[in-house]
């Protein structure tokens, strides 16, 4: 007898007020942004940087710039890395963000570029601030994966493990709830690691490198259970696009960390 749980999903609209629809996925983004805003500010206050190195108004401007970087980078990354041929023929749909399609790797590159530009413009210590933002970035990832699970999207591969779930949009076969695996490793576990390292006397930028390494390892592990994007499938063997991008991220993080500590010594 099949005892696997069938995921019936949750109405993606959390609240409907006339023509205005508030989606759960959007609320997850808001929760992630607010948590990041609060915990980065808390670090700056504890480290004596609040209102000395960076003022309240400049911080708010930086945060707004980073949010734009996340959204634009995430969308552009998805278009380039995951569905370029489709959007090449349907360029207007690049703007249809509400239809879904965001890439984490693009959503990381976007705010790095935006943050570097903003810090240069306002004469702020880019690496020092980046360390503090990347320390709490896993919190946003955790909320994002919760949103994926609520939407019943980005499901895992077919499996007969006792906790496998049937996602009707993916067919009748039970699958790994890979969204929850990613929520745990990329979110909860990585946040615990990064938060525990926040007082380390390391070179500026070292925590960014640790995040790159930690996320890449977590993502590569989870990709072994996640169903590849249908339009891409496996690139070669059992390698997915997520694995390939994460491997590049892992390599960059290890080289960056090595160079930082070699320079310090």
C-alpha positions as CSV (number, residue, x, y, z in Angstrom):
1,X,0.0,0.0,0.0
2,X,1.4,3.4,-1.0
3,X,1.7,5.5,2.1
4,X,3.6,8.5,0.6
5,X,2.2,11.9,1.3
6,X,0.6,13.6,-1.7
7,X,1.5,17.3,-1.6
8,X,-1.7,19.1,-2.4
9,X,0.0,22.4,-2.2
10,X,-0.9,25.7,-0.6
11,X,-2.7,28.5,-2.4
12,X,0.2,30.6,-3.7
13,X,-1.9,33.7,-2.9
14,X,-1.6,34.4,0.9
15,X,-4.0,37.4,0.8
16,X,-6.3,38.9,-1.8
17,X,-7.4,42.5,-1.5
18,X,-9.4,43.4,-4.5
19,X,-7.1,43.2,-7.5
20,X,-4.0,43.1,-5.2
21,X,-2.7,39.6,-4.6
22,X,0.0,39.0,-2.0
23,X,1.8,35.7,-2.7
24,X,3.5,33.4,-0.2
25,X,6.7,33.4,-2.2
26,X,6.8,37.2,-2.1
27,X,6.3,37.1,1.7
28,X,9.2,34.7,2.0
29,X,11.4,37.2,0.1
30,X,10.2,39.9,2.5
31,X,11.0,37.8,5.5
32,X,14.5,37.0,4.2
33,X,15.2,40.7,3.4
34,X,13.9,41.9,6.8
35,X,15.9,39.2,8.6
36,X,19.1,40.2,6.7
37,X,18.5,43.9,7.3
38,X,18.1,43.4,11.0
39,X,21.1,41.0,11.6
40,X,23.5,43.0,9.4
41,X,22.6,46.1,11.3
42,X,23.1,44.3,14.6
43,X,26.6,43.2,13.5
44,X,27.5,46.7,12.5
45,X,26.3,48.0,15.9
46,X,28.2,45.3,17.8
47,X,31.4,46.0,15.8
48,X,31.2,49.8,16.4
49,X,30.6,50.6,12.7
50,X,27.0,51.9,13.0
51,X,26.8,55.6,12.5
52,X,30.6,55.8,12.3
53,X,31.6,53.8,9.2
54,X,28.1,53.8,7.7
55,X,25.2,56.0,8.6
56,X,21.5,55.0,8.8
57,X,20.6,56.7,5.5
58,X,23.6,55.3,3.6
59,X,22.8,51.8,5.0
60,X,19.2,52.0,3.8
61,X,20.4,53.1,0.4
62,X,22.9,50.2,0.3
63,X,20.2,47.7,1.3
64,X,17.8,49.0,-1.4
65,X,20.6,48.7,-4.0
66,X,21.4,45.1,-2.9
67,X,17.7,44.1,-3.2
68,X,17.6,45.4,-6.8
69,X,20.8,43.5,-7.4
70,X,19.3,40.2,-6.1
71,X,16.1,40.5,-8.2
72,X,17.9,41.6,-11.4
73,X,20.8,39.3,-11.0
74,X,18.6,36.4,-10.1
75,X,16.4,36.9,-13.2
76,X,19.2,37.5,-15.6
77,X,21.1,34.5,-14.2
78,X,18.1,32.3,-14.8
79,X,17.7,33.6,-18.4
80,X,21.4,33.1,-19.2
81,X,22.2,29.9,-17.3
82,X,18.9,27.9,-17.4
83,X,16.7,29.0,-20.3
84,X,18.6,31.2,-22.7
85,X,17.3,29.7,-26.0
86,X,13.6,30.2,-24.9
87,X,14.1,33.8,-23.9
88,X,16.1,34.5,-27.0
89,X,12.9,33.9,-28.9
90,X,10.6,35.5,-26.2
91,X,12.6,38.5,-24.9
92,X,9.6,40.3,-23.5
93,X,8.9,37.4,-21.1
94,X,12.2,38.2,-19.4
95,X,10.2,40.9,-17.6
96,X,7.6,38.4,-16.4
97,X,9.2,37.7,-13.0
98,X,5.8,36.8,-11.5
99,X,5.9,33.6,-13.7
100,X,8.9,32.4,-11.7
101,X,12.5,31.7,-12.8
102,X,15.3,33.0,-10.6
103,X,18.8,31.7,-10.3
104,X,20.6,31.7,-7.0
105,X,24.0,32.1,-8.6
106,X,22.8,35.1,-10.6
107,X,21.1,36.4,-7.4
108,X,24.5,36.3,-5.7
109,X,26.5,37.9,-8.5
110,X,24.0,40.8,-8.9
111,X,24.2,42.2,-5.4
112,X,28.0,41.7,-5.4
113,X,28.3,44.0,-8.4
114,X,25.6,46.4,-7.1
115,X,27.2,46.5,-3.6
116,X,30.7,47.1,-5.0
117,X,29.4,50.0,-7.1
118,X,27.5,51.5,-4.1
119,X,30.4,51.1,-1.7
120,X,32.8,52.8,-4.2
121,X,30.4,55.6,-4.7
122,X,30.0,56.3,-0.9
123,X,33.6,55.4,0.1
124,X,32.6,52.3,2.2
125,X,34.6,49.2,3.0
126,X,33.2,46.8,0.5
127,X,34.7,43.6,1.8
128,X,34.0,44.4,5.4
129,X,30.3,45.0,4.7
130,X,30.2,42.0,2.3
131,X,31.4,39.8,5.2
132,X,28.5,40.9,7.3
133,X,25.9,40.4,4.6
134,X,27.2,37.0,3.6
135,X,27.1,35.9,7.2
136,X,23.4,36.1,7.2
137,X,22.7,35.4,3.6
138,X,21.7,31.7,4.4
139,X,18.7,33.1,6.2
140,X,17.3,34.4,3.0
141,X,18.1,31.1,1.3
142,X,16.1,29.3,4.0
143,X,13.0,31.4,3.4
144,X,13.4,31.0,-0.3
145,X,13.4,27.2,-0.1
146,X,10.3,27.3,2.1
147,X,8.7,29.3,-0.6
148,X,9.7,26.7,-3.2
149,X,8.1,24.0,-1.0
150,X,4.9,25.9,-0.5
151,X,4.6,26.3,-4.2
152,X,5.4,22.6,-4.8
153,X,8.2,23.5,-7.2
154,X,11.8,22.5,-7.7
155,X,11.0,19.0,-6.5
156,X,13.4,16.2,-6.1
157,X,14.1,13.0,-8.1
158,X,11.9,9.9,-7.9
159,X,12.6,8.0,-4.7
160,X,11.1,5.3,-2.5
161,X,12.5,6.7,0.8
162,X,9.8,6.7,3.5
163,X,9.6,10.5,3.5
164,X,9.2,10.9,-0.2
165,X,6.4,13.1,-1.3
166,X,4.1,13.0,-4.4
167,X,4.2,16.4,-6.1
168,X,1.2,16.2,-8.5
169,X,2.7,18.7,-10.9
170,X,5.6,16.3,-11.3
171,X,3.5,13.2,-11.8
172,X,2.3,10.4,-9.6
173,X,5.6,9.1,-8.4
174,X,7.0,9.9,-5.0
175,X,10.0,12.2,-4.9
176,X,12.7,13.6,-2.6
177,X,11.5,16.8,-1.0
178,X,14.7,18.4,-2.1
179,X,13.4,21.9,-1.2
180,X,13.6,20.9,2.4
181,X,17.1,19.4,2.0
182,X,18.2,22.7,0.6
183,X,16.4,24.6,3.3
184,X,18.3,22.6,5.9
185,X,21.8,22.6,4.4
186,X,22.0,25.9,2.5
187,X,19.9,27.7,5.0
188,X,19.9,26.4,8.6
189,X,23.2,24.6,8.7
190,X,25.1,27.2,6.7
191,X,23.6,30.0,8.8
192,X,24.8,28.3,12.0
193,X,28.3,28.0,10.6
194,X,28.5,31.6,9.3
195,X,27.0,33.1,12.5
196,X,29.4,31.3,14.7
197,X,32.3,32.8,12.7
198,X,31.2,36.4,12.8
199,X,33.7,37.4,15.6
200,X,36.7,35.7,14.0
201,X,39.7,38.0,13.5
202,X,40.1,37.1,9.8
203,X,41.1,39.3,6.8
204,X,38.2,41.2,5.3
205,X,36.5,39.1,2.7
206,X,37.3,35.8,4.4
207,X,33.7,35.2,5.5
208,X,32.6,35.8,1.9
209,X,35.0,33.0,0.8
210,X,33.7,30.6,3.5
211,X,30.1,31.3,2.4
212,X,31.0,30.5,-1.2
213,X,32.7,27.2,-0.2
214,X,29.9,26.3,2.3
215,X,27.1,27.0,-0.1
216,X,28.7,25.3,-3.0
217,X,29.2,22.1,-1.0
218,X,25.7,22.1,0.3
219,X,24.2,22.8,-3.2
220,X,26.3,20.1,-4.8
221,X,25.1,17.6,-2.2
222,X,21.5,18.6,-2.7
223,X,21.7,18.5,-6.5
224,X,22.1,14.7,-6.2
225,X,18.5,14.6,-5.0
226,X,17.0,17.5,-7.0
227,X,15.3,16.9,-10.4
228,X,17.3,18.8,-13.0
229,X,15.5,21.6,-14.9
230,X,13.4,19.9,-17.6
231,X,14.8,22.2,-20.4
232,X,18.4,21.3,-19.5
233,X,18.4,17.9,-17.9
234,X,21.8,16.5,-17.1
235,X,24.6,18.3,-18.9
236,X,26.9,15.2,-19.0
237,X,26.8,12.1,-16.9
238,X,25.0,13.0,-13.6
239,X,26.2,16.6,-13.7
240,X,23.6,19.4,-13.5
241,X,23.8,23.1,-14.2
242,X,23.5,23.7,-10.5
243,X,26.5,21.4,-9.8
244,X,28.6,23.1,-12.5
245,X,27.9,26.6,-11.3
246,X,28.5,25.5,-7.7
247,X,31.8,23.9,-8.6
248,X,33.0,27.2,-10.1
249,X,31.8,28.9,-6.9
250,X,33.7,26.4,-4.7
251,X,36.9,26.8,-6.7
252,X,36.6,30.6,-6.5
253,X,36.0,30.5,-2.7
254,X,38.9,28.2,-2.1
255,X,41.3,30.3,-4.2
256,X,40.1,33.5,-2.6
257,X,40.5,32.2,1.0
258,X,44.0,30.9,0.2
259,X,45.1,34.2,-1.2
260,X,43.6,36.2,1.8
261,X,45.4,34.1,4.4
262,X,48.6,33.9,2.4
263,X,48.6,37.7,2.2
264,X,48.0,37.9,6.0
265,X,50.9,35.7,6.8
